[in-house]
Amino acid sequence: MFIGAIGKSAQLGLHTWLPDAMEGPTPVSALIHAATMVTAGIFLIARSSPIFEFSSTTLSVVTIIGACTAFFAATIGLLQNDLKKVIAYSTCSQLGYMIFACGLSNYYVGIFHLSNHAFFKALLFLSAGSVIHAVSDEQDMRKMGGLKQLIPFTYSIMLIGSLALIGFPFLTGFYSKDVILEVAYGKFSMPGHFSYVLGSMGAFLTAFYSMRLLYLTFLSKPNGYKSVIYSVKESYYQINSSLIILTIPSIFIGFWLKDMFIGLGTDFWGNAIFVLPENMNRIDSEFIGIFYKLLPIILSLMGASLSFFFYTFGKKFLFKIKMSVLGKKIYNFLNKKWFFDKVINEYITQSSLKFSYRTCYKIIDRGIIEILGPHGLSQVVLNKSKYLYSFQSGYLYHYALLFLISITVFLNVGKLCSFLSINIDYRLFFLFLILLPLYSFNLNNK
């Protein structure tokens, strides 16, 4: 949603926003979230770097919006129950990382994460599609469970994609996500440190809901219908072959491309990206404290471990927290997406619709346009016609009076035209004034 202000204005969503893509087929969701939608906003900002670079205020705004998006979407994904929606909100969260990387003038780092993200996010969505296909089109994770033994290949693939998403060491996401947080802290500015803190918290939450997804789908006890569980089987080779192809870059592509995309001294980008010398901090980020480099990794591993521990051994504890007064409010707040949909629908959409109905439709369309347009004009002509028709009484003295008035008008118009030096054919005008009463007289006699 925050990205709608910047990232999706290239299309510059989340709502589009993101869950809208969940209504489509899984390959369409994978394409949108891995490439199409993600590429547009980030590419626009990177290619517009000569504009952004000369406005430090704009860069700060972009950074703050990106950091808020990364944290905001991660908190929403934390308590979603739809398998595809969890992955969708992780897309929104990763968009936030890319955005604030661009806001910190590290456009090439943001695009590097964009290219890495495309592989493991497509892998996650297609793996989710394979799971949904296996469980008779069910998407609610609470109705799954126990699928590790039934579809072990899909579980292995989805585990790799999830580990790449959380930035597990030496997988694809690790080489770009951690660099983004390093350059954020290495900026040594208020927006930089703000984005580093929210980005690190987002990394913890990402790991937590990724492990939650794996646990509820594969590791927990079966919760689905007996007939559905009995019919679960691995997908056909056409689906599995796509997953295998995407698994390889999800593991290795970050390592293969890091020197070309973000290596010191690389000329890969040429003149495609412009960065002012005073905004460059890639070298500075290499010399930040080791604690700040390791903190995002520690938080990611901690989030995954806590999620696995709570959902394996602490279900009762989680249930008590959820059923407490404060827990219900927090759960409802996060599950309802911070009530952004409610606010947008009730205060923005409804207000716009009411304004459109009352002003544009009733006042302008049905009011001004109708009065000045065909309806009003036809009514005026009809009323005037009825008024003029009342003069057609059929009595001779009425027509004599009309002749007298016509001749008087004719003579005065002639004198006026002569005074103003206007040429007019008096004969035609006189003939018109004579024939009009005669025609009316004959019409009434019939």
N, C-alpha and C positions, 0 to 999 in steps of 0.2 A: 504494500500500500504506500509506504514511504517512497518506494522505487517508482511508483506511478508519477511522482513529481519530477523525476529526473530520468531514470533508466528507461521507463516505458514511454516517455515522450518522444522516443525515437520511432515509436509505432503509432517519446520522451514523454498493477497492473497492479497489483497483485490483486482483476478481481473481476478484467480481467481480470479479471484479476485471477491469480493462480488457480484456485480451485475450479474455475470454470473449465479448465483443460481436463479436469477429472471426469467430465461427462463424456469425453471422447474415447475412442479406442486407445489401448495402451501404446501401440507404435506411434500414434499421433501425439500422445502426451510425451513420449520419449523424445520425439523430434522437437516439439515446442520447448521443452524444458532443457534439453541438452544443447540446442543450437539456435533455433529461430528466435525465440523471445529473448533469450539471454544475450545473444550476439548483438541485437539491434541497439540497445541502450549503451552498452559498454563500448561498442564500436563507434557510436556517435560521439561519445565523450572523448575517446582517445583521438579520433580524427579531428575533433574541435579543440585539441590541446593548445594551438596558438591563441585561441580566444580565452580559454580558461586561465592560461598561464599569466596573463596580464591583469588578473583580478584575484587578489589574495582572498578577498571576502567571499567570492563565488566558490573558490576552492575549499574554504572552510565550511561553507554551507553544504557542499557536496560531501565532504568528509563526515560531517555530523549526521546528515541524512543516511548515508551509507552505513555508519556504525549503528544508528538506531534501528535500521532495517534488519541488520544481521542479528541483533539481539531480539528484536520484536518478533521476527518470524520464527526464531529458535524457541521462544517461549510458547508460541502457538502450536508448533509441531510437537511439543512435549506431551500434550494431552489429547492429540487427535487419535481417533480410532479407525479411521479409514486408511487402509494400507497405502493407497496412492496419494492421499492428502498429506501424510507424513513426509513422503518423499517430495511432494510439491512444495511444502513450506521449507524444506531444506534447500530447495532451489532458490526461494526468495531470500533465505538467510545467506547463501553463498553469493547471491547478487549484491547483497550489502557489502561483503568483503571486497568484491571487485570494484564497487562504486567508491568506497572510501580509499582504496588503493589509488584510484584515479584522482581523487581529491587531494591526495598527498603527493601528486605529481609523479607517481610511479605507474604511469599508464601501461608500460610494457609488463610490469608485474601483474596488473589486473587482467591484461589479455592473456598472459601465461596461465593464470588461474582459470580464465574462461575456457581455454583450449583443454586444459587438464580436466576441468569439471565436466566438459561435454562427454568424455568417455565413460567415467564412472557413473554419471547421472543417467546416461542412456542405458548402461548396464543395469542399474538399479530399477529403472522403470520396466525394462523388458523382463527382468527377473520377477518383478511384481506381477507382470502380466502372465508369466508362466505359472506363478503360484495361484493367481486368480483362476486361470484356466483349469488348474488341477483340482480346485475345490469348488467346481460348478459355479463359477462367476461370483463367488462371495468375496467382498472387499473388507468386511469388518474383521479386524484382527482378533477381536474377542471371541469370534466364532471359528477360529482356526486352532492352532496348537498341535504339537506332536507331529509336525511334518518333516522333521529332520530325518527320521527313519524311513519315511515314505518317499520323499523326493530329495535324497542326499546331494545329488548333483546341483540342483537349484539352490539348495541351502549353501553349498560351498561357494557358488558364484555370487550369491547375495551377500555372503560374509565378506568376500573380497571387495565388493562394491561399497559396503558399509565402512570397512576399515579404511578404504581410500578416501571416503567422504570425511571421516573424522580426522584425517591427517595422520594415520598411523605411520611410524617411521619407515621410510624407504619405499612407501607406495606413492602413487602419483600425486595425491592430494597433499602429501607432506612437503613436496618441493615447492609448492606455490603458496599454500595457505600459511605456512610458518614464515615465509619470506614477507608476506603481506603484513603480518603482525610485527616482524622485526623492523621493517621500514616505518611502521606506525610509531613504534617507540623511539626509533632512531631519528624521528623528525624533531624531537625535543621541543614540541609546541603543545599548547592546550588541546587543539583538535586532534593532534597525533596521539597524545596520551589518552584522551577520551576514547578514541577509536580502538586503541590497544586494550583498554580495560573492557569495553563492551565486546570487542572481538574475542578476547580470551574467555569471557563469560559465555559468549555464543559457542565457542569451541567445546566448553564443558557441557552445555545443553545439547549440542549436536551429538556428542558421543552418548549422552544419556538416552535421547530418544531413538538413536540408531540401534543401541543395544536393546532397548524396550521393544522396538519393531522385531528384531531377531528373536527375542525371547517369546513374545506373544504369538508369533507366527510359527516358529520352528521348535522351540525348546520347552514350552509349557505343556501341560497335559492337554490332550485333545478336548476341544470345547464345541466342535461342530456336530452336525447331525450324523448319526451312525451310518446312514446310507451314503452320505457325502464322503466321510472318512474312508469307508471301504472302497470307494471308487477313485481315490487319489492315486495318481501315477505320474511319472515323469512325462514332460512334453515330448512332442515329436522331434526328430532330428533337425527339422527346419528351424525350430525355435532354439534348440540347444546349440546349433552351429553358430547362430548369431551371438549368443551369450559367450561362447568360447572366443570368438573373434574380438569381442569388446573386452574380455578379461585381460588379454595381453597388454593393450595400451593402458588399461586401468592400473596395471602393476608397473610398467616400465616407461611409459611415455614421458612422465615427469623427469626421470633421470636422463633420458635420451635428449630432451629438448631444453633442459635448463641452461646449458651453456649458450645455446643459440639464442634463446629468448631473453634471458636476464643475466648472462655472463658478463663480467666486467670487460669492457672494451669491444663487445660485439657490435658489428655494424649491420646487423640483420634488419633493423627498422629503418635505417637510412634517414630520409627526410619525412617519413610517414608520421613520426611523433616528434613534437617540439617541446623541450623542457628548458626553462631558464636556468642558467648555471647556478644561481643562488637557491633554486628549488631542488637541486639534485642532492640526494642523501643516501644513495645506494651504498656508497663506500662507508659512510658514517654508520650505517646499520650493521656493518660487519664487526664493529668494535664496541657494540653495546655489551652490558654485563651478561655473563653466561646464564645467570638466573632468569633474566627476562627472555632469553632465547628458549630456555627449557620450560618455562612456565606454561605456555599453551599446550605443549606435549603432555606435561604432567597433568594438567586439567582435563585433557581429552581422555587420557588413560584412567584418571580418577572417575570421570563421569561414566565411562563404560563399565568400570568395575562396580561402582555404587549401584548403577542400574541393574546389573546382573545380580548383585547381592540382595537388593531390596525385592526384586521380583522373584527371586528364588527362595530366600529365607525370611523376608520381611513383609510378606503380603498382608498379614494382619496389621502390622504397623502402618503400612500405607493406607489400608482401609480405614483405620482409626483417624489418621490425619485427614483423609478425604471426607469423613463423616462429621468431623468437628465443625463448629460454627465458622471459624476462620477458613478451614480447609474447603468447605463447600463454596464459600465466596471466591477463594482463589481458583478452585477448579472451574467454577462457572465462568469466572472472568477470563481465564486462559482458553478454556474450551470454546467460548463464544467469541474468540479472536479479539479480545480487549473491547468488545462491543462496537468495533468499528463498523461492521455491517449495519447494526441497529442505528448508529448515529447517522451514517450515510443515507440509509433508506428513509428514516423518519424526518431528519432535519435538512437534508440536502435534496434527495430525490423527490420526496413528497412536497416539499416547498416549491421545487421547480415545476412539478406537475400542477400544483394549485395555481401558481403564477401563470403558467402557460394556459390553463383553462380559463381563469378569470380575466386575464389581460389579453393574451394573444388570440384566444378563441372567441370569448364573449364580447369583448370591447372592440378588438380590431377586426377579426374575421367576420363575426356575426353582427358587429356594430358598424364601425366606420366604413369598412369595405362594402357591406351590403347597402348601407344608406347612400353612399356615394357611387356605388357600383350598379350592377344590373337590376337588383331588386328595388333599390330606392328610385332609380331612374324610371323603371317601368311603372312604379306606383305614382310617381309625379306625372308622367304622361297620361296614365289612366285617369287620375283625378282631374287633371286639366281638361281631358277629353270629355269627361262627364260634365264638367262645368260649362264648357263650350256647347255641349249638346243641349243644355237647358235653354240656350238662346234659340234653338230651332223649334219654335212653338207652332209654326204653320199658319200664323196670322199675318195678313198682308201688311198691316200697319207696322208690325215688328220689322219686316224686311225693308219697308220704306225708311224706317229709322236707321237700319243698318246701312242702306244706301247712302243716306245723308252723312252718317259718321264716316263711311268709307271715302266719300268724295272730299269731305273736310280734311281727313288725314292725308289723302292724296295731294290736295292742293298745298297743304302745309309742308309735306315732305318734298314736293317739287320746289317750293320756295327755299326750303332749307338746303337742298342740294345745289340750287343755283348760287345761294349765298356762300356755300363752302366750295364751290367750283367742282362739284362731283357730277360726272356724266352718268345719266341713267335713262333707260328706255321707258319713257312715261307711258307709252302705249301698252306695253306688256303689263306694267304695274296696274294701270287703269283697268285693263281687261281682267286681270286677276280679281280685283276688288268688285267688279261687276258680276263676274260669273260665280263667285263664291256664294252670295246670297241667293242667286237664281237656282244654283244646284241644291242648296238646302231647302228651298221652297218646293222644288220638284220632288225631292226625296220624301218630304213629309206628306205631300199630296198622294203619293203612292201608298 
